[in-house]
């Protein structure tokens, strides 16, 4: 098996890639982000995000809750997909375009200008959700990225978008596959951009295990089989029992499947035109540091030093 290093007093561990990650049901990894006023960071001026860990010197964070339920992608054969169930290519995905500025994608006439950069620009309009290019009204004027101060903190990052043909994999295995080259025919393996989603490995590594199932047992259990393991999911701060969550990794055996975390706790590939929970994830620039205020607890989240 894989051996990990732990700092149990701070709920931190080192993964197979030497990244430092938080784990557990409620580690002190809360952080104020996307604030309207960084000189007065409170729960009324900021959103509460969670720190996943440190990767290549950059803090990786994820929004504490979803911004809504949307399709990962819902193009059909008339708009450039291989099937009528969407296309699992993050570099052209409609969800990617919703979350990012237009510097990171080609404007595609098949999108009719809809949904593009609405979250990134705190705008409202139509977002893609449902089969065959269906749209819904969406409004990010209060939940989108609030200002340029926040936008400028987000690092332009090369995200790995490799996948695997099934979810019968351990967290350390899917971590390698996410960074690998196994994709559906012709799909790219990396994408340069600002905002994406958590990986299946982020979810897997975030568990602390519990009384009947310790952490090592959870990490030695395939993510597909986590549905019966209440200790594994209930002691995982990324798990949500209230909504299904999209991840960034694709199911390489299908043109229209990406992995999701189900409300029962297991990970599996699913059709990308489905409407599921979207929790934006991003890396902060390495020049960004934490202020001395806040201890990372839910009542006193970490605060970012600005200016």
C-alpha positions in Angstrom: 0.0 0.0 0.0 0.9 3.7 -0.2 2.3 5.3 3.0 1.4 8.8 3.8 2.9 11.4 6.2 0.6 13.1 8.6 0.4 16.2 10.8 -2.6 15.0 12.8 -2.7 18.0 15.1 -3.5 20.2 12.0 -5.4 17.6 10.0 -2.7 17.8 7.2 -1.2 15.1 5.1 1.2 14.7 2.2 -0.1 12.9 -0.9 1.7 10.8 -3.5 2.6 14.0 -5.4 4.1 15.6 -2.2 1.2 18.1 -2.0 0.0 19.1 1.4 -3.7 18.6 1.9 -6.3 19.1 4.6 -8.4 16.1 5.6 -11.3 15.3 7.9 -14.9 16.3 8.5 -14.2 19.8 9.6 -10.5 20.7 9.5 -9.5 24.4 10.1 -9.3 25.1 6.4 -12.0 27.8 6.1 -11.0 30.9 4.3 -12.7 34.2 3.4 -12.6 34.7 -0.4 -14.5 36.7 -3.1 -15.0 39.6 -0.7 -16.7 42.8 -1.5 -14.5 44.5 1.0 -11.1 43.1 1.8 -10.4 45.7 4.4 -13.3 44.3 6.5 -13.4 40.6 5.9 -16.5 39.1 7.5 -19.2 36.6 6.7 -21.3 39.5 5.3 -18.6 40.9 3.0 -17.0 37.6 1.9 -17.9 34.0 0.9 -16.5 31.2 2.9 -14.3 28.8 0.8 -12.2 25.8 1.9 -8.5 25.3 1.4 -7.9 22.0 -0.3 -4.1 22.3 0.1 -0.8 23.6 -1.3 0.2 22.6 -4.9 3.4 23.9 -6.5 3.5 26.7 -4.0 -0.1 27.8 -4.7 -3.0 27.6 -2.4 -5.9 25.6 -3.9 -9.3 26.6 -2.7 -12.9 25.6 -3.4 -16.2 27.4 -2.8 -17.9 26.2 0.3 -21.2 25.6 -1.4 -22.5 25.3 -5.0 -23.3 28.2 -7.3 -26.2 26.2 -8.8 -26.8 23.1 -10.9 -25.7 23.2 -14.5 -24.5 20.9 -17.3 -20.8 20.2 -17.5 -21.5 20.4 -21.2 -24.7 19.8 -23.2 -23.7 20.2 -26.8 -25.3 17.6 -29.2 -24.4 16.4 -32.6 -25.8 19.5 -34.2 -23.5 21.7 -32.1 -20.2 19.8 -32.3 -20.4 16.8 -29.9 -19.9 13.2 -30.9 -23.2 12.3 -29.2 -26.4 14.0 -28.1 -25.3 13.8 -24.5 -22.6 16.4 -24.4 -18.9 16.5 -24.9 -16.4 15.7 -22.1 -13.7 18.1 -23.3 -13.1 20.7 -20.6 -11.3 23.0 -23.1 -14.6 23.5 -25.0 -17.1 22.7 -22.2 -19.9 25.1 -21.6 -19.3 25.0 -17.8 -15.7 26.0 -18.3 -16.9 29.0 -20.3 -19.4 30.0 -17.7 -16.6 30.0 -15.0 -13.8 31.7 -16.9 -12.9 34.9 -18.7 -12.9 34.7 -22.5 -9.1 34.7 -22.6 -9.2 30.9 -22.0 -11.6 29.7 -24.7 -12.5 30.1 -28.3 -15.9 31.7 -28.8 -17.9 29.0 -30.6 -20.9 30.1 -32.7 -22.6 26.9 -31.5 -22.9 28.5 -28.0 -24.9 31.5 -29.4 -23.0 33.7 -26.9 -24.9 32.2 -24.0 -23.5 31.4 -20.6 -20.1 32.8 -21.4 -18.1 34.1 -18.5 -21.3 35.0 -16.5 -19.9 33.6 -13.2 -16.5 35.2 -13.8 -18.1 38.6 -14.6 -20.9 38.5 -12.0 -23.4 38.8 -14.7 -26.8 37.3 -15.5 -28.3 35.6 -18.6 -28.9 32.1 -19.9 -26.8 29.1 -18.8 -26.6 25.7 -20.3 -28.5 23.0 -18.4 -30.2 19.9 -19.7 -30.2 17.8 -22.8 -29.7 19.1 -26.4 -28.4 22.7 -25.7 -31.2 23.5 -23.3 -30.8 26.7 -21.2 -32.0 28.1 -17.9 -32.1 31.6 -16.5 -29.0 32.2 -14.3 -28.0 35.2 -12.2 -24.5 35.6 -10.7 -24.8 39.2 -9.8 -24.5 38.3 -6.1 -22.7 34.9 -6.3 -20.2 35.5 -9.1 -16.7 36.9 -8.7 -17.3 40.3 -7.2 -14.4 42.4 -8.3 -11.0 42.7 -10.0 -9.2 42.4 -6.6 -10.5 38.8 -6.4 -10.0 38.1 -10.1 -6.4 39.2 -9.8 -5.7 36.8 -6.9 -6.6 33.8 -9.0 -3.5 32.2 -10.7 -3.5 31.3 -14.4 -2.8 27.6 -14.0 -2.3 24.6 -16.2 -4.9 22.1 -15.0 -4.5 18.4 -15.8 -7.6 16.9 -17.4 -6.7 13.3 -17.9 -9.2 10.6 -17.0 -9.7 6.9 -16.6 -12.2 4.3 -18.0 -13.9 3.5 -14.6 -14.0 4.7 -11.0 -12.9 1.4 -9.4 -9.7 3.2 -8.4 -8.1 4.4 -5.1 -7.6 8.1 -4.5 -3.8 7.8 -5.2 -4.5 6.0 -8.5 -7.1 8.5 -9.8 -4.6 11.3 -8.7 -2.1 9.8 -11.2 -4.7 9.3 -13.9 -5.9 12.9 -13.6 -2.4 13.9 -14.5 -2.0 11.2 -17.1 -2.8 10.9 -20.8 -5.7 8.5 -20.8 -8.6 10.4 -22.4 -11.4 9.8 -24.8 -10.0 9.8 -28.4 -8.6 13.2 -29.4 -9.3 14.9 -26.1 -6.5 17.2 -24.7 -4.8 16.3 -21.4 -4.2 19.8 -20.1 -6.1 23.2 -20.0 -4.8 26.6 -19.1 -7.2 28.7 -17.2 -8.4 30.2 -14.0 -11.4 28.4 -12.5 -12.3 24.8 -12.7 -13.6 22.1 -10.4 -12.2 19.7 -7.7 -10.7 16.4 -8.8 -12.0 13.0 -7.7 -8.6 12.6 -5.9 -9.3 15.9 -3.9 -12.5 14.3 -2.6 -10.9 10.9 -1.9 -7.9 12.4 -0.1 -10.1 14.7 2.1 -11.4 11.8 4.2 -10.3 11.2 7.8 -12.0 7.8 8.1 -13.8 7.2 11.3 -14.4 4.9 14.2 -15.2 1.7 12.3 -13.2 2.6 9.1 -9.9 4.3 9.6 -8.4 6.6 7.1 -6.1 4.0 5.6 -9.0 1.7 4.9 -10.9 4.5 3.1 -7.8 5.3 1.0 -7.5 1.6 0.2 -11.1 1.4 -1.0 -12.1 2.2 -4.6 -14.0 5.5 -4.8 -16.8 3.7 -6.7 -17.4 1.6 -3.5 -17.6 4.5 -1.1 -21.4 4.4 -1.0 -21.5 1.9 1.9 -18.7 3.6 3.8 -20.4 6.2 5.9 -17.2 6.8 7.9 -15.3 7.7 4.7 -17.8 10.2 3.3 -19.1 11.6 6.6 -15.6 12.4 7.7 -14.7 14.2 4.4 -15.2 18.0 4.3 -15.8 18.0 0.5 -18.7 15.5 0.7 -22.2 16.9 0.3 -25.2 14.7 1.1 -27.6 17.4 -0.3 -26.4 17.6 -3.9 -24.4 15.8 -6.5 -21.1 17.5 -7.4 -19.3 17.6 -10.7 -15.5 17.0 -10.8 -12.9 17.8 -13.5 -11.9 14.3 -14.5 -13.5 12.6 -17.5 -14.4 9.0 -18.0 -12.1 8.1 -20.9 -14.3 5.3 -22.2 -17.1 7.6 -23.2 -17.3 10.8 -25.2 -19.9 12.2 -22.9 -19.1 11.1 -19.3 -17.3 13.0 -16.5 -16.9 11.8 -12.9 -19.3 13.0 -10.2 -19.5 12.6 -6.5 -22.9 11.3 -5.7 -24.9 12.2 -2.6 -24.4 8.6 -1.4 -20.7 9.2 -1.3 -19.4 7.3 -4.2 -17.7 8.5 -7.4 -18.8 7.4 -10.9 -18.9 8.6 -14.5 -22.1 10.2 -15.7 -23.5 12.0 -18.7 -22.2 15.5 -18.9 -25.4 17.1 -20.0 -27.0 16.3 -16.6 -27.6 19.3 -14.3 -25.5 18.8 -11.1 -23.8 21.0 -8.4 -21.0 23.3 -9.4 -18.4 24.3 -6.8 -15.8 26.5 -8.4 -12.1 25.7 -7.5 -9.1 27.9 -8.1 -5.4 28.3 -7.3 -4.3 31.6 -5.7 -1.1 33.2 -7.0 1.9 32.2 -4.9 2.5 35.9 -4.1 -0.8 35.9 -2.1 -0.4 35.3 1.6 -2.6 35.0 4.7 -3.0 37.8 7.2 -2.4 37.1 10.9 -6.2 37.3 11.4 -8.3 34.1 11.6 -7.4 30.6 12.6 -9.1 28.7 9.8 -12.0 27.6 12.0 -15.6 27.9 10.8 -16.1 30.8 13.2 -12.8 32.6 12.3 -11.8 31.7 8.8 -8.3 32.6 7.5 -8.1 36.1 5.9 -6.1 37.0 2.8 -3.6 39.8 3.0 -4.5 42.4 0.4 -2.4 45.4 -0.6 
